[in-house]
Amino acid sequence: MAAKTMFITGGAQGIGRATAEAALAAGWNVAILDRDRQALAEAKAALRQPKRLLALRGDVSSEESVEVALRAARRRFGGLDALVNNAGMLPSRRGLAEMSPGEWNAVLAVNLTGAFLCAKYALPMLQRRRGAIVNIASTRALMSEGDDLAYAASKGGLVALTHSLAINLGPAVRVNCISPGWIDTSSWKKKARAKQAELSRADHAQHPVGRVGRPQDIAAAVLFLVGPESGFATGANFVIDGGMTRKMIYV
């Protein structure tokens, strides 16, 4: 059989890049879409799979950009088996009084509308191959620090979009969601921003599993959710946070 193809948004850094690496290692063809030119170039060089990797520059909040990118992936690989909606932005932390409508709309355009656009234009290819969509949300869809209004709202919307798409597109296309907790992506960024995180014992110990999360933890879950082993799962939100949202905290 020909290799399957995965399309990953925000694929040049962080969880997206780790997912691309894991998918390539598992034999997939991979197309990554990112708007950061330098990060894309570095990811392409690091992943070292010129025949099975397509690096595309584009913005998920632009309908034209999404349509062009997915058309390029189809030309290169012939079709699509999995879409991973990972692209996201975290704005400056502001309370309600300080946040502008423009900043609010910019976050929702990338984090939520981008997933809608990618699903819309990937749909014909996914239907033909009975593929799968995985949306990367956040535990901030379930809890909040209070100054993450647009981000939390966008991720909550993404969880809701997941179960709505699952009902709308089933049984031809399965749609699931992953809500990561604290994932240390500091060393998975482009060179200008990459660093080794200074994590304390307390940082690790507050997680019931005993450590902060890694991008590979989420990548492994993505591969499970697009594979045949998860064939009975759709419309679900998988919280992968080391147990933090189940931990009661008293002050």
C-alpha positions in Angstrom: 0.0 0.0 0.0 1.1 3.6 -0.6 2.1 5.6 2.4 -0.6 7.5 4.1 -0.5 11.3 4.2 -0.9 13.7 7.2 -1.4 17.4 7.0 -0.3 19.3 10.1 -0.9 23.0 10.7 1.6 24.9 12.9 3.9 22.0 12.0 7.2 23.8 12.2 7.6 24.1 15.9 6.4 22.6 19.2 3.8 19.9 19.2 3.3 20.2 15.5 6.9 19.5 14.7 7.1 16.6 17.2 4.0 15.2 15.5 5.6 15.5 12.0 8.7 13.8 13.3 6.7 10.9 14.8 4.5 10.5 11.6 7.6 10.4 9.4 9.2 7.8 11.6 6.0 5.7 11.3 6.1 5.9 7.5 3.6 8.6 6.8 4.0 11.3 4.1 3.7 14.7 5.9 2.7 18.2 4.8 3.3 20.9 7.4 1.8 24.4 7.1 3.2 27.3 9.1 3.5 31.0 8.7 6.9 31.3 10.2 9.4 31.2 7.3 12.5 30.6 9.4 10.9 27.9 11.5 9.7 26.2 8.4 13.2 26.2 6.9 14.7 24.8 10.1 12.1 22.1 10.4 12.6 21.0 6.8 16.3 20.7 7.4 16.0 18.9 10.7 13.4 16.4 9.6 15.5 15.4 6.6 12.8 13.6 4.5 12.8 15.5 1.2 10.7 12.9 -0.6 8.1 12.4 2.2 7.9 16.0 3.6 6.3 19.0 2.1 6.8 22.3 3.9 4.3 25.0 3.1 4.1 28.6 4.2 0.7 29.9 4.9 -1.8 31.3 7.4 -4.7 29.1 8.6 -6.9 32.2 9.2 -6.9 32.9 5.4 -9.3 30.9 3.4 -7.2 31.3 0.2 -4.0 30.3 2.0 -5.6 27.1 3.3 -7.1 26.2 0.0 -3.8 26.7 -1.8 -1.9 24.6 0.7 -4.2 21.7 0.7 -4.2 21.7 -3.1 -0.4 21.6 -3.0 -0.5 18.6 -0.7 -2.9 16.8 -3.0 -0.7 17.4 -6.0 2.4 16.1 -4.1 0.9 13.1 -2.4 -2.3 12.3 -4.2 -4.6 12.6 -1.3 -5.0 13.0 2.5 -5.6 10.5 5.3 -5.3 12.7 8.4 -5.6 16.4 9.3 -4.1 17.7 12.5 -5.3 21.2 13.4 -2.5 22.3 15.7 -1.9 25.9 14.7 -2.6 28.3 17.5 -1.6 31.6 19.0 -1.5 32.8 22.6 -2.0 36.6 22.9 -0.6 38.9 25.5 -2.3 38.2 28.9 -5.0 40.8 29.3 -8.2 41.1 31.4 -11.5 41.9 29.8 -11.2 45.7 30.2 -7.8 45.7 28.4 -8.5 43.3 25.6 -9.4 44.9 22.2 -11.9 43.4 19.9 -9.1 43.2 17.3 -7.0 41.0 19.5 -9.9 38.8 20.4 -10.8 38.3 16.7 -7.2 37.6 15.7 -6.9 34.7 18.3 -10.3 33.1 17.3 -9.4 33.5 13.6 -6.2 31.3 14.0 -7.3 29.0 16.8 -10.8 28.2 15.8 -11.7 29.5 12.3 -8.4 28.0 11.0 -9.5 24.5 12.1 -12.9 25.1 10.4 -11.3 26.2 7.1 -8.8 23.3 7.1 -11.5 20.8 7.8 -13.7 22.3 5.0 -11.1 22.1 2.3 -9.6 18.8 3.4 -13.0 17.1 3.5 -13.2 15.7 0.0 -9.8 14.1 0.3 -10.5 12.7 3.8 -13.9 11.3 2.7 -12.4 9.4 -0.2 -9.9 7.7 2.2 -12.1 7.5 5.3 -9.6 9.6 7.1 -9.5 11.3 10.5 -9.2 14.8 12.0 -7.4 15.6 15.3 -7.9 19.0 16.8 -5.3 20.2 19.3 -7.2 22.2 22.0 -6.0 22.8 25.6 -6.9 22.2 29.2 -7.7 25.9 29.1 -10.9 24.9 27.5 -11.8 23.4 30.8 -10.1 25.7 33.4 -8.6 29.2 33.3 -6.2 31.6 35.0 -8.5 34.5 34.2 -6.3 36.5 31.8 -6.4 34.1 28.9 -9.9 35.0 27.7 -9.6 34.7 24.0 -7.3 31.7 24.1 -9.6 29.8 26.5 -12.7 30.7 24.5 -11.0 29.6 21.2 -10.0 26.3 22.7 -13.4 25.7 24.2 -14.9 26.4 20.8 -12.5 23.8 19.3 -13.7 21.1 21.7 -17.3 21.9 20.6 -16.3 22.0 17.0 -14.8 18.5 17.4 -18.0 16.8 18.4 -20.1 18.8 15.9 -17.8 17.7 13.1 -17.8 14.1 14.3 -21.6 14.0 14.0 -21.6 15.9 10.7 -18.9 13.9 9.0 -19.3 10.4 10.3 -19.0 7.7 9.5 -16.7 8.5 6.6 -14.4 10.8 8.7 -13.7 10.4 12.4 -13.0 13.6 14.4 -11.3 13.8 17.9 -9.7 16.3 20.0 -6.6 16.4 22.3 -6.4 18.9 25.2 -2.8 19.0 26.3 -1.8 20.4 29.7 1.6 21.8 30.5 3.8 20.7 27.6 7.4 21.9 27.6 8.0 22.9 24.0 11.0 25.2 24.8 13.5 23.1 22.9 11.2 22.4 20.0 11.1 26.0 18.8 13.2 27.7 16.0 16.8 28.4 16.9 16.3 32.0 17.7 13.8 31.1 20.4 14.8 27.6 21.5 16.2 27.1 25.0 16.4 24.5 27.7 13.6 25.1 30.2 14.6 25.5 33.8 12.0 23.2 35.4 12.0 22.8 39.1 11.2 19.7 41.2 8.0 21.4 42.2 7.1 21.9 38.5 7.3 18.2 38.0 5.9 17.1 41.3 2.6 19.0 40.9 1.7 16.6 38.1 0.3 13.2 39.4 2.5 11.4 36.8 5.6 13.1 38.3 6.7 15.2 35.4 5.9 18.0 33.0 4.6 16.9 29.6 6.7 16.6 26.4 5.6 17.2 22.8 6.2 13.5 22.1 3.4 12.7 24.5 0.9 14.5 22.3 2.5 13.2 19.1 2.0 9.7 20.2 -1.7 10.3 21.0 -2.2 11.9 17.6 -0.8 8.8 15.8 -3.1 6.6 17.9 -6.2 8.7 17.0 -5.5 8.7 13.2 -4.8 5.0 13.2 -7.0 1.9 13.0 -6.6 1.1 16.7 -8.9 4.1 17.6 -11.5 3.2 15.0 -14.3 3.3 17.6 -13.4 6.8 18.9 -15.0 9.9 17.5 -16.3 13.2 18.9 -14.1 12.7 22.0 -11.8 15.1 23.9 -8.7 13.4 25.2 -7.2 15.3 28.1 -3.5 14.6 28.3 -2.2 16.7 31.2 -0.4 14.3 33.6 -3.5 14.3 35.7 -3.5 18.0 36.6 -7.2 18.6 35.9 -8.1 15.8 38.3 -6.0 17.1 41.1 -7.8 18.9 43.9 -5.9 21.9 45.3 -6.6 23.6 48.6 -5.1 26.8 49.7 
